[in-house]
Amino acid sequence: MTIPTTTLRSAGTCLVIELPEGALPRVLHWGSELPDGVAGQLAAVTTGPVAHNALDEPWPLTVLPTGGDGWLGTPAYAAHRAGGSAAPRWVVTTEQDGERSLTVTAVDGPTRVRGTWSLDEHGVLRVSSSVTNVGEGSDAATPLDLGALRAILPLPSRATEVLDLTGRWCRERSPQRSTLQDGTHLRASRRGRTGHDATLLLTVGTPGFGFRTGEVWSVHVAWSGNHEHLVERLPEGAGVHSAVLGGGELLEPGEVRLAAGETYTAPDVVFVHSADGLDGISRRLHRRQRATALHTNEPRPLVLNTWEAVYFDHDLDRLKALADTAASIGVERFVLDDGWFGSRRDDHSGLGDWVVSTDMWPQGLAPIVDHVKGLGLEFGLWFEPEMVNVDSDVVRAHPDWVLGPRAGLPRPSRHQHVLDLANPDAAAHVEGQISALVSELGIDFIKWDHNRDLHEAVRSDATGTDRPAVHLQTEAFYALLDRLRATHPDLEIESCSSGGARVDLGVLARTDRIWTSDCNDALERAAIQRWTSLLVPAELMGTHVGPATAHTTHRTLDLSFRMLLALQGHAGLEWDITTCSPEELESLRAWSALYRELRPLLHTGDLVRADLPEEQGLLVTGTVSADGGQAAYSVVRTVTGPAVRPGLLTLPGLDPDRTYTVRVRAEAGLPAVTQVRGPQWWEQALGDGIGVSGAVLARVGLALPVLDPAQGFLLHLT
């Protein structure tokens, strides 16, 4: 008997699913698009033999694999009722919406799981799932304790190399590669936030895949709380496939207990396939975010943030002078950081009291806000709404608003604790304070910080029992953002979490950018920004010029290098520029004009990254316009290379049939070099430019100057 199949297809990728009547659909293929009419052939040609000491019939990998299907790896669904559980025997119905979406409803007694597989126009596959205790029958009266609801898809045998990311504060997004072996490669986070060590994307690909080469499959859990990503291979495979890739929310025991009629909705899990390496993955994800982002169709204003300029030392005259200098070089948004509220003179007290300090600001914030807006700049303000100091008015008045067990407060981190946003009174209090200030002062932008992991994130339920609360806290955080955006639709919000510790598609759906890292050392930023851009497009990634000597590493770097790296995202400054020399201010003025000129390209084009041997110490990152007519490339040397001359550099992503005018944009800074004479094309490129075929640039390359370490330059092609 022939079993019908369906295919979701878009942008060169497809998901082929077999639809047996009344049973769970089975995944036959996820990857590059197949020709029309061949999907029905897959089951016949891929069904394998029956081995000794195995199930008596070949078993398929379903869209919701569990032990009942033959799958003995990590299950897509796990739950129990009062300790009793068995693999479900699903009764299934399906509903398809064109070639882009399939919804599956699976029922086992009083349990209903619903999942939708949606493939968008960019080739990004989104899996949305929920489970309901439907409230019918005697079993429904027993709460359903959910252990997991994961999204899992298959991988072919040629996908044998794993790439994920790790990191720490001020060193986010460090890549690590491994060979896929039997067992489970699991990246689990119990931090209560995404984490500095979050993988962002867990990617598996053909051996040696890079930014421009190889076939790759990636997964991302669009969630800002506890989560897990996994790739798993068993000796018997995964049905007709070799391994699986998946993820979902990480639920602690007892965290989701569904009474009759209640539903748990899982975070979306996003899957992406590319036959063109990691750049293909990023291209799909960036285009999707640009199509749905909140404000990125507007130019991203050049920012000055005051933290590394003044820290807690808020002096009106000093801040006015800083704003004056900022306006004179082309800054468009001025953001006042920590220290403006309550008793907040350092990080030990006042957090959670979102009332302007009368000690520091006897006339309130209106004088600085009026001054900034009088200069034609937007005004932004720092908040950390989810955290409190014990030494604060809010905790003294409401000690029960602190998230933690009945036995006592969790261990402090950065002298702070977590405000229980799932408590409606606590959430309404902080929302009211923020909203009042936004309305009163005309705040354009909030830097929304979140500076600690959540240890012992539990809250007492109606029975007085301590229950895990990360899920509720994350949902309450999202709801608070959503309410503020509804009340103040023009307000922009940055997600900062002690730098880049909350970077995911869940928070990016509700904010206008992320703060990439608390590290403004441009040499560290070169790698941090490169790997953050796997997921995050440039205009959503905060990239600032810091002081000459970095606050976090104490390394001193040239202004030219710091300016160059800041052009790779939503640019700004984090520096007391009133201390700059006239020459430095003139350099910053030219750089800021270049940012405004190039941001239409940098914030809409496709990201391209060159695959170069690590020992060369060269990083090449480019942006190519959608029509291929314009491009910009940052060429960065991080360390000295082994060769006397660096050789020829090819530029990825160009149209070979075009001729480009190649210019070196001195406004981004010119590099220090160690050479007797530079390459022949260089001087011409510093002037009106040199015309070069796209085929030559992409296939032959440009001779590079001998750059010193921590040096680089910007190429602009038109």
N, C-alpha and C positions, 0 to 999 in steps of 0.2 A: 504494500500500500504506500502510495506517495504522500508524504506529509507536506502540507503547504509551507512556504517560506515567505518572509517579508524582508525588505531591505530599506534601511534608513541610509540616505546618501546625501552628501553635500561637500562641495569644495575639494573634491578629490579623495574623500575618505568615505568609508561605509561600514555599517554594522548589519550583518546578515543573521537573521533569527528564524529558527524553525518553530512552527506553531502547531504542536500536536493538540488535538481537540481535548479540552478539559484539563490539560496538564500544563506544567510550567513551560514556557518557551525555552528553547535551547539555542545557545550562541554558537554559530557555525564559523563566523569570521568577524574580526575587527581589525581594520587596517586600510590599506590602499583600496580605492574604488575598483570594483569588478565590472566587467561588461554586462549590459542588460541581458537577461535571459539565462545566466549561468548559475544563479543562486540555487536553483533546484538540483544542480549537479553535485553540490558540495557534500550533502549527506552521504551519497553513494560512494564518492571517491575518497572521503576522509574517514569513514567508519573503519576502525582498525580491527585486528584479530582479537580473539579471546585468549588470554595467556593462562598458563597453569596457576593454580592457587589464587584465582581472582574471581570476581563476579561472573556468573554464567553467561551474561549478555553484555555487549558493549554498553557503557553508560555515558550519558551526555552531560556536559556542563550547562546547567540551566542559568537563568537570570537571577535565581535566588538559591544558590547551591547550599545544600546541607547534607548530612550523612544519609538522609533518606533517598537522595538522588544517586548515591555512590561516591560522593565527594567526602574525603576524610581529612581535608585541610581545614583552614579557618572558615567557619560557616558564615554565610551572609546574614543569617537570622538565628538568634539564640534567645530563649525566654523560658520562664517556668511559672507555674501557678502553685504556690505553697510548697515548693520543692519538687513538684511533679512535672516531668517533661518527657517528650518523645519527639522524634523527627516528625514534622507535620505531614499530613496527607492532604495536600492542597487540592481544592476544586477551583479551577482557573477560568477567568474570562479575559479577553483582550479587546482593546479598542485602538484603532490606528487612525492618525490624523495625517494623511498624505504621506510623503516620503521623509518626513522630518521627526515624527513622534509616534511612540507606541506606549500605551498604558496597559499595565497588567494588574489585575485584581485577583489575589489568591486568598481563599477562605478555608480555614480549618476550624470547624465548630464556631466558637465565639470569637476567634481571632481572625482579623482581616489585615492583610498587608497589601499596600498599593504602591506601585512604582511606575514612574514615567521616564522613558529614555527619549531625550530630545536632542536632536542634532541641528545646530544653528547654521546660518549661512556661511559662517567662517570655518566650519568643520569641528567645532567644539561640541562634545557630547556631554550633556548634563543629565545626571541621574537624580531624580527627586523621589523620596520614599517616605512612607508613613506606616504606622501600625495602630490598629484600633481594637480595643476590647469592646466588641459591638453591643454588649449588654443584652444578649439573648441567650437563653438556656441556663441551666443550673451552674455550669462552669463559669459563666461570666460574672457571677457574684464574687468569685475568688479573684483578687487583683492579679493582673498580668505583670510579672516582674521581667522587664526587658533587659537582656544582657548585651545585645548588639543588634544593629540593623546596618549592615555594610553594603556597599556597592562593589561588585567584583566582576572583572572582565578577563578574558583569556589572553595569553601571550603565545606566539609561535616559538618553535624550537630555536630559531635563529636569534632570538632576543636573549642574549647571554651576559650582557654587561650592565651593571647597575650604577647609576649616579644618583646620589642624594647630597643634601647640604647639611652642615652643622654650623656651630658658631658659639659665640659668647658675647657679653656686653662689649661693644666697640670692636668686635671682629665677627660680625654676622656674615652668613652666606659663604662658608668655606666648603668647597666641593670635596667629595670623597667618592672614589670609584672602587668597585669590587666586582668579582666574577660571580654570577648567579650560580649557586650550588643548591643541592637538595636541602630542604628545610625552609624556614621562614625568615626573611629579612624584614624586621618589624621596626618602624620608627613610631614610637608611642610617646605622647606628651601629656603629662599630668600637671602642667604648670598653671592651669587655669587661664592661660593666655596662649597665643600661638607659640611664642618662645624665640629667644635669640638663636636657638639651635634648630629651629623649625626647618624641615626639608623644603618647604614651599612646593616643590614638585618632586615626586619620586619617579625616576625615569629609568626605563630598561630599553636597551637597544642592541643593534648588531655590533660586533666587536670593533672597538676603536672609533665609535661614532663621535662626532664633534659638533661644532656650531653649524657647519655647512655641509657635513657629510653624514651618511648613515641613516638607517631607519630606526625611529624611536617611538616609544609609547610612554605617556606620562599620566599621572593622576594627581589631583589636588582636592583636599577636603576644604570646602568653603565655609570655614567655621573658626571663630576666635577663642573657643574654649578647648577643653581636652579633646584630643583627636588621635587617630592612628592612620598610618599609611603602611602598606605591606606589599611585598612581592613574595610569592611562595611557589616552590616546586616540589612535587612528590615523585618518587620513583615510578609510580604508575601514571603520572601525568595528570591532566585535568580534562577528562573526556578525550576528545580528539586533539586537544591542545597540549602544550608542554607545561605551562605554568599559568599563574593568575596574578593580576595586579588589582589592588583595590584600596579601600579605606572607608572611614566613617568616624562618627563621634565616639570617643572612648568614654564609656559609661561605667561609673563605679557601682558596686553591688548596692541595690536598693535605690539608686538614683532616679530611675524611671519606673514607677509602679502605677499601672493604669487601672483605675476603677472602671466599673461598667459604664460604657459610653464615652470614655476618654480616649484621646488620640495623641500619639507621639509623632512629631514630624522631624525627620532626620535632616541634618544639614545637606545641602546639595553636594554631590561628589562630581568633579569635573574630570573627564578623560579627554586626552588629545593625542592624536597620532600624526606623525610627520615622516615623509619619505626623504626630507631635505634637512635632516639634522635638527639641532636644538633651535636654530633660527626659525625653522618652520613651526615648531611648537610655540615660540614666542609670538610669531606673526599672527597666528590664529588667536591666541589669548589676548594680545594687545588690541587687535581689531574688535574683538568682542567687547572688551571694556570700553573702548572709545565709542562704541555704538550705544552703550547704556550708561555712561558716566554722567555725573550730575552737572558739572559746570565746565568741563574741559573743552567745550566748543568756544569758550571765551579765552583770550590770551592769558597765560599764567603770569601773574604779576611778579616782578622782581622783589624779593623779600629782604628785609633786615630784621633779624631776631636779636633781642638785647641780651640773651643769657651770657654768652662769652664776652660781651662788651662790658656789662656792669654787675653781673651776678645778682646778689641780693641788695646791692647798694643803689637804691632808687632815690635819685636826686633830680628834682624837676628841671633845674637849669642844665644839668649834665645831659639829661635825656632830650631836652629841647635842642641842645647843640648837636647831639647825635642825629636827631631827626633832620635838622637843617643840612648837615653834611650828607646824609643819605639822599635827601631830595636833590641835592646839587649834583650827584653822580648818576641820577636816574632811577633810584629805588622807588617802587610803587606801593609797597605795603610795609608798614612798621608794626612789629609785634612785640608787646611788652610781656616779658617772661615772668617767672616765679618771683614772689616777694611783695606783691602789691596788696595783700589782703590780711585781715586778722592780725595775729601776733607773729606773723611769718617773717622773722628776721634771719632765720636759718632754717634747716630742714627738720628741726626737732619739734616745732609747735605750729599751730594755726591751720594745718591742712584740713580742709573740710569746711572752713568758715569763709564762705565766698562773699565777704563784705569788705569793702575798701577800707584799708587801715587808715585811721585818722591820725596816727603817729607819723606814718610815712607820707600820707597824702591828706593834709589838713583841709584842703579844698576839694577833696575827692579826685577822681581821675579826669574830670572834665578839662582841667587846664592842659594836660598833655594830649588828650584826645582832640580838643579843639585846635591845638597847635599843629598836630600831625595832619588833621583833615584840612586845615588852612593851607598847608603846603601842597595839597592835592593828593595826599597819600591815603590809602586805606589804613584802618586801625585794627590790629588783632590783639588778643589777650590770651594768656596761658591759664588753663584750668587743669586740675587733676580730680575730676568729679567722683571717681570710684574709690578714692582713698581718703583716710583721715589720720591725723596724729591723735594719740590718746590725750595729749595736752592741747585740747581744742574745745571751744564752746559747744560744738555740736555733740561731741562725745560726753562732755560733762552733763549735758541736758538729756542725752539719749544713749546711754551706754549699751542698750540692747540693740542699737543699730549697727554695731560692729559685727562683722561676719566671723563666726567661730563657734567652737563647741561649748556646751554648758560647763565643762570642766575648767574653762579659763581661756584667755586669749591665746591665739597661736603665737609662734615666735615672731617678733617684729623683724621687718626688713626695711632698710632705709628709714628707720624710726617711724614706720607707718603700718597701718592695718587697713582692712578692706571694709568699705561701707556696703551693707547688705541692700543692694538695689532691688532685690526681690521683695523687700519690705515696702509696701506702697507708700507709707508715710515718709520713709527715708528718701525714696526716689522722687516723690513730689517736692520734698524740701529742697533737694539739690537742683532739681529742674526749675523751681521757682526762683532760686537765687541767680542761677545762670540767665534765665530768660529775662528777669528784671534788668540785669546789667546790659544785656544785648539791646534791649529796647531803650533803656535810659541813655546809654552812651553811643548808640548807633554802631555797635561792634560789627565789623565785616567778616571777621575770621577768628576762629578759636583753635589754638594749639591744645589738643586734648591729650593729656599725658596719662600714663598708667605704669607706675614705676616699681612694681614688684610682682613676683610669682605669688600664686595663691596657695599657701600652705594651710592644711586643715580647713578647707573651704566647705564647711558644713553649717547648717542652720537647723533650728528646732522646728519640727512640724507641730500640727495641732495637738498631738498626743504628748508633746515634750520630748520626742525622740530626735536625736541628732541624725540628720540625713545629708548625704552629699549634695552640694548646691552649685557646682560649677555650671551645670546646664541652665539652671534657673538664673544665675547671675549673668551668664552670657546673653540669654534671652532678654533680661531686664536692661542690660546695657544697650542692646540693639533697639529696644522699645524706647529708651530714653533719647537716643539719637534720632529716631524716627519722629518722636513728638516735637523735639526742638526744631527739626527741619520743617515740619508741617507748620509750626508757629512762625518760624523765621525762614521763609523759603530762599532768601538771598544770602543767608549765612553760609560761609564755607568753613569746613572743619578738617583739621589735619589729625590723623591717627599717629600719635607718638607713644611709644611704650619703652621707656628708658632706651630710646633709640628705636631700633627696628625689631622689637619683640612682639609686635602684633601686626603682621603683614599677611593678609589672606584675603580671598575674594569675598568673604562675609563682611569684613569691616570696610573693604574698598567699595562695596555696593552702597555704603552709607556715608562715605567721607570723600574728600576732594584730593587728598594726597596722603602719603605716609612719610614719616621722618625716617630716613633710611638707616641712620646710625648716629649715635652720640659722638662718634669719632669724626672730627673734621680734618684729620691728617689726610691730605690728598693721596699720599702713596698707599695708605690702607684703603682709602675710598675707591681706588682704582679697581680692586678686586671685589669689594663689597657691592659697589654699584653694578659691576659687570654681571654678578650672579643674581642680584636682586632683580635685574632686568629680565631674567628668565620668565618671571611672572608679571612684573609691574612695568607698564609703559613709562617713558621718560617724564611725561607731564604730571604723573602721579607720584614721582619720586623726588623728595626734597634733597637738593644738592647745593651746599653753601660753601662760600669762601671763608675759611677760618683765619685766625691770626697766623703770623709767620711761624711762630713756635706753637705747635698743637697742644691744646689743653690736656689731651688724654695720653699722648705719647712723648711729649716734650721734644719732638723732632722738628727741626727748622727746615722749611722748604721755600723755594722761590715763589714769588707772587704769580709769575707766569704759569707755573705748574698748577697752583691752586685754582687759578681762574679757568684753566683748560678743563680740569676735572669737574668743576661746578657747572659747566655747560651741558653735561650729560643728562640733566634732569630738569626739574623745576628749580631754577637757580635762585640764589640769595646770598646773604652775607651773615656771618655770626662773629662779629669783630667790632672792636671800638675804633671805628674809622676816623674818629676825631684825632687820633694819634698818628694818622698817616701823613707822610710827606706830600708836598705838592705833586711830585712825580708819581707817587703811588695813586693819588686821587685821580690824576689824569689817566693812568692806566685803567683804573676801575671805571672811569667814565666811558672810555672807549669800549671796554669789555661789556658794560651794561647796554650800550647801543648795539653791539654785535648780538647780544642775547635777544634783544627785541627784534632785530632783523631776522635772526635765524629760527626763532621759536615756532613760526608757522611750519617750517620743515621739521625741526627736531621733535615737535609734539604731534605730528600727524604721520610721518613717514615710517617705513618699515626698518626695524633694527637689523643690522648685519654685524657679525663679529668674525674676524679672521681666525682661522685655525693655524696657529704658529707653534713651533716646538717651545716648550716651557723654558728650556735653557737659553733661548734667545733673549728672554726678558722683555719681549715686546708685546704690547696689547694694542690691538687695532679695533676700534668700535665705530661703526658708521650708522648713518640714517639715510635712506634713499627714498625719495618721494614716490608716491603711488604710481605716477606716470613715468618714472625713471629719468626725469629730466634734470633733477637736482640732487645733490648728495653732500654730506659733510662727514668727515672722518677725523676722529682724534687718534693720533699716533703717539703712544706713550712708551718710554723705556723705564722699566722699574729697576733693573740692575744692569751691570755691564754684561755684554755678550761675549761668547767665546771666540768669535771671528774678528779679524782685524777690521773688516768692513761689514756692515749689516746686510749688504746685498740688495736684491730687488724685492719690493713689496707690492704684491697684487692687491687690488681693492675689490672686495666682494660686492655683488648685488647690482652692478652697473649694466646698462644696455649696451651690448657689443656693437650695435649698429649706429650708435650716436657718437658724436665728437663732443668732448667736454672741454670747457675752459677751466684749467686747474689753477687755483690760487691758494697760497698760504696766508691765512688771516692773522696778521700780526696783532690784531686787537685781542686775540685769545692768549697772547704771550708768545714770545720767541724763545727757543730752547738754547741752553748752553751746550756747546759741542767741543769735541777734541779732535780736530782735523786741520790739515794745512789748507785744504780747499774743499768747498762743498760740492755736491752734485751739480751738473750743468744746468738742470732745469730750475734750480732753487731760486736764483736771483730773478728770473723772469716770472716765476710764480709769486714772488713777493710784490711784483708790480701789477701790470695789467693781466697777468696770467698767461698760461701756455696751453695751446690747443692740443689735445691728445685723444686718440680713438678710445672708445670704451673697451674695444677688444684688446688693445694694447695694455690698458690699465688693469683689466681683469685677468689677462692671460700671460702678460710679460712682466709688467710692474714698473714702479719708479725706484730709482736708486735712492737709498736713504742716506741722510747725513749721519755722522758718527755722534749720536746723542749721548750725553752724559746721563748717569742714573738720575731718576726722578726729574726727567725732562720730557717735553713733548711738544707737539704743534697741532694745529687744526688745518685740515685741507677742506676747501669749499669748492665744489664742482658745479658748474652751471652749463 
